[in-house]
């Protein structure tokens, strides 16, 4: 039975990214930026903010000159007093003696409480956010599968825990022109031979059969490169350890799609099930017959 493409009703005109001059602001969603930063980047940003805040308060103490036992002209004493204050350490040797320094100390203590509360919440949210560790093959291939031209790529569950009721959605997009000549980015939902996996434990090969009605049917790699085509894979499922829904996403550009190739075999049928998969060949592929329709279209 032929699989037909479903065209997304909404098409998006191609336009340039919105710049800061067009109204976009650098820190419109700073929390989202921090939450999605890598751990090294997040720690570095926290460190920079911590040092910067202490430098500002230390300068205020230095100009006021109201810190008892601070050596005159030694900015380092005021800086480390600021560190003790914002971290609520308070060793006791240095203390504010003037009204100005006491007001600065009070403001810094308040800022320290707020900042540490925010940082604690941010780190907890980052730690507790469930994610799926799914490995996608670096390339997708087009060749025959069971005698039918097919687009294929594979995924592997990196964790030892299973993802229950895993589902994938495959979206294809490319630049096109409407009948009126309008330049748009058009999206297609691609049908899969199997889009749901009851228990995703090891490896899963996704297959889209290329038949009349598919945007791949009769196309060539050169056409996709010119149209800046790409495939976006979205995977969702229920992680048995987190007891929450997890997700993963990967994008294949046109250059990542190998025409006339098949994925290298990673299964050793003679080995026990737990040792059957050879993931060293996960991203490898082998030459295969190119589908006739693509040869005729070339």
Helices and strands as residue ranges (DSSP letters): E 6-7, E 12-13, G 20-22, H 30-36, H 39-64, E 67-68, H 75-86, E 95-96, H 99-128, E 134-136, E 140-145, E 148-157, E 163-177, E 183-190, E 196-200, E 203-209, H 221-226, E 230-239, E 244-253, G 254-256, E 257-259, E 261-263, G 273-275, G 279-281, E 285-287, H 292-297
